[in-house]
Amino acid sequence: MTGLQNWPGRYTDRHGREDVVFASDGRARIRTTIRGVPFEGDGMDDLGALGGEPPQEMFSFFDGALCSCLLEWELPLPVETLGRGVRAGTLHCALRLGDPAGPGRGLDATTLDLALRLDGCDHAAAGGHDDFEDALHDLQRRLPPGERLRACVACAWSDYHPAGHGLMGGLACFRGAKGVYRQVEGKHGPRGIMRLWDARTEFVQETWLCEEFERRAPDQGYRGSFPYPG
């Protein structure tokens, strides 16, 4: 999957619900239009109105991004099954963005729920995750034995920065520097991820996928296996 994807979805707040479409390049840009107002951001929790904030009567904002709302969307997520090849799945995402908690305190809540529909069955991650990394690890552990998500979060060439990351899109892809990434051992030192970090190709969303996908091996890179033990 490369190029632009359109994800059907919904926007809900105290004023009501509206069907919308989220357009994403799978890397660092998401766009949509809600109630006639175009929005853009690096992630679903960073959608700001283009051309300035519209009247507060239409939306709620915190630091220029939408809040006090529910965002829902669907996107393709293939699953590889031992002996059956790759099958098409659909990931249902629901992100609840809470109310401002006060100056410098962020939102009072941000929770992510994921469910994968595969062959007519739904497989849900435990509710209320903080980001896509944890939610997808949890979802993978809940799939039947032999079924594996096929996405950047499960790829041999992806890793996170030790300082942490946000809700989505902070996953570094090293597909253009595979030889360098194979050397990664821990955080620091001559083969630490910190020293080799600038060799990354780009940042991608956890649910994206390209033709260079390879299954992640146990204890690979800085972040280790997918899913991690737990």
VOBAPA-96923 format. One record per residue (C-alpha): residue in three letters; x, y, z. Coordinates in steps of 0.001 Angstrom, whole numbers, plus 500000, padded with zeros to 6 digits. Each point is the difference from the previous one (the first is absolute). Layout:
REM residues N
  type       x       y       z
   Ala       X       Y       Z
...
END
This chain:
REM residues 230
  type       x       y       z
   Met  500000  500000  500000
   Thr  501551  503249  498891
   Gly  498678  503434  499127
   Leu  496981  501751  501482
   Gln  497304  498063  501835
   Asn  496485  501165  500799
   Trp  498600  498730  503277
   Pro  496213  500216  500519
   Gly  499130  501266  503440
   Arg  497836  502074  502326
   Tyr  500402  503083  502153
   Thr  497876  500398  503149
   Asp  499838  502783  502581
   Arg  497389  501818  502056
   His  498540  501499  496820
   Gly  499330  496654  498316
   Arg  501531  497442  497653
   Glu  501224  500280  496423
   Asp  501377  497449  497547
   Val  503440  501052  498764
   Val  502950  498678  497994
   Phe  503572  500142  501295
   Ala  502697  500150  497303
   Ser  503467  498838  501040
   Asp  503366  499436  498354
   Gly  500916  497489  502714
   Arg  502864  502132  501192
   Ala  499594  503457  501485
   Arg  496789  501477  498660
   Ile  496263  499478  500555
   Arg  497305  502197  498474
   Thr  496222  500150  500285
   Thr  497077  502399  499730
   Ile  497479  500317  502840
   Arg  496931  502222  499737
   Gly  501533  501662  496989
   Val  503262  500824  501795
   Pro  503255  498419  498737
   Phe  502292  498476  502657
   Glu  503553  498702  499812
   Gly  502505  498513  502439
   Asp  502834  497572  500615
   Gly  497650  497656  501860
   Met  496385  499557  500985
   Asp  500656  501819  503277
   Asp  501585  502963  498187
   Leu  497322  501098  497529
   Gly  499990  503768  499672
   Ala  497757  502139  497822
   Leu  501701  501376  496912
   Gly  499807  503772  499706
   Gly  499447  500599  503720
   Glu  497582  498632  502580
   Pro  496290  500211  499142
   Pro  497542  501339  502590
   Gln  500048  498126  503320
   Glu  496277  499376  499558
   Met  500877  497448  497293
   Phe  502890  498116  501648
   Ser  502184  499758  503099
   Phe  503779  500492  499854
   Phe  503054  499567  502174
   Asp  503305  501465  498782
   Gly  498408  500368  496566
   Ala  498914  496340  499670
   Leu  496546  498448  500206
   Cys  498908  498697  503402
   Ser  496820  499072  501892
   Cys  498984  497641  497220
   Leu  499987  496444  498696
   Leu  501816  499120  496761
   Glu  499247  496658  498336
   Trp  501495  498575  496827
   Glu  500715  496778  498129
   Leu  503138  499003  498115
   Pro  501319  496871  498271
   Leu  502235  497749  502117
   Pro  501161  496738  498370
   Val  500586  496862  502069
   Glu  502399  497227  499088
   Thr  498912  496516  501032
   Leu  502207  496940  500031
   Gly  498984  497780  497082
   Arg  497357  502430  498703
   Gly  502022  502970  498744
   Val  498982  503632  500428
   Arg  496366  500907  500609
   Ala  498323  503395  500011
   Gly  498940  501375  503366
   Thr  498388  503277  501021
   Leu  501104  501876  503094
   His  497322  501998  501797
   Cys  501456  502870  502037
   Ala  498301  502201  502605
   Leu  501891  502890  501607
   Arg  498413  501938  502839
   Leu  501557  503418  500526
   Gly  499000  501439  503373
   Asp  499561  503513  501300
   Pro  502826  502421  500827
   Ala  501208  499307  503556
   Gly  501398  503496  500502
   Pro  502991  502106  498909
   Gly  503031  497821  499329
   Arg  498179  496801  500999
   Gly  498806  498655  496658
   Leu  496708  498134  499672
   Asp  498287  498231  502879
   Ala  499873  496779  497942
   Thr  501128  498546  496667
   Thr  499054  496382  499351
   Leu  500351  497781  496945
   Asp  497938  496878  499257
   Leu  500797  497622  497125
   Ala  498145  497031  498529
   Leu  501014  497903  496991
   Arg  497345  498453  497767
   Leu  501359  496905  498285
   Asp  497928  497404  498141
   Gly  496825  501316  501614
   Cys  501369  499845  503557
   Asp  500999  502898  502240
   His  503166  499897  502100
   Ala  500190  502901  502455
   Ala  502916  501362  501967
   Ala  499385  500821  503623
   Gly  498412  503429  500242
   Gly  501576  503285  500938
   His  503528  499868  498591
   Asp  502161  503124  499826
   Asp  501516  499416  496555
   Phe  500078  497753  496957
   Glu  503136  498171  501089
   Asp  498458  498541  503150
   Ala  496578  499459  498408
   Leu  501424  498056  497040
   His  502249  497900  502234
   Asp  496930  499122  502059
   Leu  497934  499269  496879
   Gln  502695  497668  498631
   Arg  500062  497991  503235
   Arg  496232  499521  499767
   Leu  500027  498549  496474
   Pro  499772  496221  499538
   Pro  503345  498147  499853
   Gly  501751  500283  496635
   Glu  498338  503290  499006
   Arg  502328  503011  499806
   Leu  499359  503642  499199
   Arg  501730  501196  496866
   Ala  500818  503664  500625
   Cys  502925  502299  500779
   Val  499682  499424  503736
   Ala  500837  496322  499396
   Cys  502762  500649  497457
   Ala  503670  499063  500405
   Trp  501136  503507  499004
   Ser  498035  502214  502402
   Asp  500790  501378  503450
   Tyr  499135  502729  502500
   His  502194  502658  501543
   Pro  500906  499241  503634
   Ala  498645  503403  501051
   Gly  496488  498837  499114
   His  497370  500832  497394
   Gly  496459  501256  499621
   Leu  496697  498375  499116
   Met  501031  498995  496478
   Gly  502482  500655  497226
   Gly  503188  500106  502066
   Leu  501261  496651  498703
   Ala  503353  500336  498214
   Cys  500527  497898  496863
   Phe  503551  498819  499229
   Arg  499231  498200  496717
   Gly  502609  502164  498225
   Ala  502656  499131  502582
   Lys  499415  496321  500716
   Gly  503692  499247  500476
   Val  500278  502731  502620
   Tyr  496816  498968  501790
   Arg  501085  496366  500225
   Gln  502803  501185  502283
   Val  497720  501601  502587
   Glu  500586  498702  503502
   Gly  498217  501932  502722
   Lys  499836  503738  500601
   His  503589  501276  500318
   Gly  503463  499036  498820
   Pro  501489  499647  496511
   Arg  497062  497809  498939
   Gly  497328  501757  502039
   Ile  496856  501352  498370
   Met  500925  503527  501144
   Arg  503198  499971  497965
   Leu  498358  498530  496902
   Trp  496727  501933  500201
   Asp  500809  502489  497228
   Ala  500354  497133  497509
   Arg  496199  499568  499967
   Thr  498203  500284  496664
   Glu  496841  501733  501283
   Phe  497250  499876  502592
   Val  496923  497881  499309
   Gln  496689  499164  501616
   Glu  499820  496696  501844
   Thr  497253  498689  497702
   Trp  501762  500833  496716
   Leu  501595  497393  497740
   Cys  502465  500000  497102
   Glu  501418  497366  497654
   Glu  503167  499630  502094
   Phe  498165  498625  503021
   Glu  501754  497155  501809
   Arg  498822  498221  503116
   Arg  501649  501315  503151
   Ala  502267  497516  501785
   Pro  500041  499543  503795
   Asp  502142  502545  501869
   Gln  500739  501940  496804
   Gly  501138  503628  500167
   Tyr  499521  502239  503004
   Arg  496309  499310  500660
   Gly  500222  496230  499634
   Ser  497412  497562  498740
   Phe  496435  500465  498799
   Pro  497946  499428  501983
   Tyr  502071  500620  503071
   Pro  499546  497529  502881
   Gly  497090  500749  502238
END
